[in-house]
């Protein structure tokens, strides 16, 4: 389907992300198959737009969205039809049909790790957030979070300070700064190679109901989630639960048993989350997600320009990781990998594909 059709689907009443995902999974023909499977009143609204767009209130929403995108080069409307649509979102049960984006879409290219935690961290918690954010950025990872106060914002600022990438998923419109205390971080994400994302149209104010839903996108965009510091009933534990449901790796930084802000992390470790005391603990689990900074310089020396080969190293990378990183579908990846194998540039090993020395 086209971007315009995705925008219309997102505006239909009574069709949430989960129901849209189910309809997409059914691969119904557009538009008749969708109309047959839709509940009312979504069916009536879509039929009116298809046959009499000028009479449909959906057309005004579509025109407003397209006008917003055209207003600035850094405005983007991401849908599954877009070249930069994050492939990882296809793995979650309720992906947003549209993401409003402001900033540099190149921030979506590196592998991402979500860093979340307390809005009122201890001094150690704040230091750990900054350390992990900085060191992950130095390793070529994108730090993903919600621009919240405390751990989230500290990790994202540290990633930018290191010259790395960061993506903020907002619980409001992409043009709304929330919280206001992070106005400077908002500007840095916008101007220094970062990216701001929201599933709500511009102008939408922050609302408590939006933040839990925002968290599913934060974790959905990421290969794993690191909880730096969290109390026993922290919202960060919701993110950890979502990550587990989405089959993402969950990491937690241990803390003192006497620190109430560490109890959530200790509980996660008790229940099976991987303990992270340094960035190497994370890379040991997610090493198959090859960071561009570790691969591209070697390829430049060798003169290789193949976009799929760029994601291979001497450590096995699974096919599903290559699909997500390259943006190609499974069949295209398999065909190109076979060609690379015949050319003597790559081979299959236990755990995935590796690049052969030349």
N, C-alpha and C positions, 0 to 999 in steps of 0.2 A: 504494500500500500504506500501511497505518497504521504509526504509530511502534512499536507492539507487534510487528508483523511484522518490521520492520527490526531491532529488538533481538534477536529470535529468530534471524534470519539471521546477525547478527553473532556469535552464540554457537555456531553450528553448527561441528562439527569438520571440518577439511579444506577449508574454503571461505575462502580469503583474499580481500582486497579486489579483486585483479585478476579473480579468477574471478567474484566477485559482480558486478563491473562488466560483465563479459561477459554474464552472465545478465540483468542489467537492460537492457543494450543490445538483447538479443533480444526484450524486451517480452513474455515468456511470461506466460500467464494464471496468476493466483494462485488456488489453490496447485498445481493439477494440472500446469501447464506447467513450473513450477519443479521439482517432484518428478521429472518425466520427464527434465529436463536435468541434474539433480544427480548427482554421484558418490556412492558409498558412502564412509563411513558417514553422511554428511550427510543423505541421503535417508531413512534409517531413523529418525534422530533427529527430523527434521521430521515425518515421518508419525506417530510416537508422540505428539509434542506436539499435533498437529492433532486426533488422535482420542482421546487419553487424557492431557490436560495434567497432571492430578494425578500421573500416574506418570512424567512426564518430568523429568529433571534440569534441563532448560531453563527450566521454570516457576519454579524457585527463583531462577535468575539473573534472569529477567524481573521477579519480585516485588522482588528486591533493588534492581534498577535503578530501578524506579518508586518504591520507598520512599525511595531516596536523593534523587530529584528532588523528591519531596513534602516532604522534611525542611526545606528552606529556599527562600526566594523567589529567591535568587541561583543555585540549582541548576537546570541545564537539560540535557535530553537532546536533542541535535540529530540529526535524521535527515533524509533527503530529503523526508519528509512535513511537516517543521517550517517555519513561515513564515519563520524566520530562517536556514534552511539556506543556506550560501554558494553561490551559483550557479556561481562560478568552479570549484568542485571537480568539477563535471560535465565539465570540460574535460580532466581528467587521467585516465590509464588505470587508476589504482588508488585511487580515493577511499575514505576510510573510510566504512563504512556507518553508523557512530554516532560522534558526538563528545560527550564529557562536557564540560560547560561550567560555569564558575563565575565570576560577575561580571555585567557589564552587556552584554547582547546588542547594545546600540546601537553598541558598538565595531566591529561587523561592517558597519555602514552606509557609512562613508566608503571611498573607494578606498584600497587598502593597498599599501605597499611593504615588502618584506623587507630588513632590514639585517643582514648577517652578516659574520663576520670572526674574526680570531685571538682565542684565549682569553688570550694574553699579548701584547697590542699594545704598540707603542712609544708614547711620549708623543704623537707626531703622530697615530698611529692612533686613540688614545683621544679626542683632541681632535676629529678628523674624525667619529668615530662620534657624539659628542655634538652636533656642529654640524649634521650631516645629520638626526639624529633630531629636534632642536629645530626646525629650519627646515621640515622636512616637516610636522611637527605644526602649525606656525603657518600653513601653507598648506592645512590641512584634511585632510591625509593621516593614515592610521593606520599606525603603525610596527609591523611584524610580525616576530617573531624567536622564539628558543627559550629565552630567559632564561638563556643560558649566561654564564659569566664573560667578561670582556673586552669586545669590540666589541658583542656582542649586548645584554648588560645595560646597557651605557653608553648605547646608542642608545634603548633603551626607557625608561630613567630620564629622559633628556633630553626625550623626547616627553611624559612625564607632567609634568615640571617646567614645560613650556610650556603646560600645560593641555589637552594633546591626548589622543588615543586610542592605545592600544597593545594588541596581542594577543600572548600568549605561548603557544606550542604546546609541550607538555611531553613528554619521553620517559619518562613514568611516569604514575601516577594523578594526577588533577587536584587531589587533596588532599595530595599529597606535595611537599614543598619540596626541590627539587634544582636547583642545588647549595645546600647549607645557608647559604652565605655570602650568598645572595640572598633570605634570609627577608624582609628589609624590602621589597625590590622585589616579591616575591610578594604581600605585604600591600597594597602600593600599587596593584598591578594589580587586586587584588580590590576595593579600597575607593574608588579614584579614577577610575572610569569605564573601567577596562581590562577585559580578559577573559582567562581562563585556559582553555585547551583541551587535551584529551588523547583519544586513541583507545583508551586502556586504562582499565578500570574503576577506581574509587577504591580506594586501598590498594595498587595495583601499584607495586612499587619500581622505581627506575631500573635499566636494564640496557643494556650497550653496544650490543646488537643493536637496541634501540628507537630510537636516535638517528638513524641514517641514514633510517629509515622516517618518523621525525618530520619530517625535513627536507622530504620531498615534500609534506607538508601546509603547512609554512611557505611554500614557493614556490607551491603550488597556490592558496593564499588571496590571493596577491599579483598585482598587475599587472606588477610587475617586481622584480628583486633587485639590491641594491647590495652589492658585496663591498668592504669598507673597507680591510682589510689581511689578507693571507693568504700563508703560506709555499707552497713549491712542491707539497707533499703535504698540504695543509690540507683539513680536512673541509668548509670553506667552498667549495672548488672542486667538491665533490660537489653542493652546493646550486646552484652555477652551472650544472653539467651538467644537473641535474634541471629547472632553470628553462628551459634551452634546449629540452629534450625536451618541456616543457609549453607551448612557444611563448610564453614570457614574455621580456620585455626583460631583458638582463643589463648591469649597469653596474659599473665598477671604478674605484676611486680610484688614480691613479698614485702611485708613490713612487720613492725613490732606488734606483738600480741597486745601490747598496752596502748596502741594507737587506734582509736575508734575508726579512723579513716582508712585503716588497713584491713579491717575485718572482712569487707566484701571481697578483696583480693585473696585473702587467706582461704575464704570459703570456696572461691573459684578453683584455687589450687587443690584444695581437698577433694573437690568434685571432678577433677580431671583436667583442668586447664594447665597448660604448660607454664612452668615458672620461668620468668625472664629477669635475669639480673644484669644482663648486658645485651647489646645488639646482636652479638654472635649467637646468643640463644635463639633469637628469632630467625636469623639467617640459616641456622642449622636445620630448622624445620621447614623453611620456605626457600631453600636454596635453589630449587628448580625454577623459581621465578627470577630469571636472569635480569639484572638491572642494566640499563643501557650504558651507564658509565663503565661497567665491567667488560662490555662486549664491543661497543662501537669503536674505541680507539684501536684495538687490535685489528678490526676489520678494515679500518682506514689505511693502516699500514700495508695490509695485504691487498688492498685495492678492491675488496669485495663490496658490492652494493646491493646484494639481494636482500629484500626486507625480511624474509623469513629466516635466512641464514644469520641475520643480525641478532636474532634472539637465541641462537644456539651457542653453547660453549662446550668445555670438556666435561661438564656435569650434566647428567640426563635431564631433559626437559620434556614433560609429558605432552601428549598431543593436545589435551584440553587446555593446557597452559598456552601452547602455541596459538591455538584458535583465539583465545581471549586477547593475547598480546598483539597478534598481527591484525586482528579484525577480519580475517578471512574465514569462510565457513570450513567445515570439516573436510569435505571432499576436495576443495582447493588446496588445503594444507597437505592432505595425504598425497595428492598428485605432485605437488612441488617437492615434498620430502623425498618421494621416489626419484624424481629427477635429480635432486641433490645427491642422493645415494649413487645413482648411475654415474654422476659426474665425479664421484670420489670425494665429495665435500662434506658429507654427513653419513651417519649410519645409526641404526637403531640399537639401543642397549637396554639393559635392565633398568626400568624406571623411565624410559623415554628416548629422546633423540639427542645425539651429541654431534658436535662439529669436529671434523677430522683435521689434523694438522696438514699443512701443505709444504 
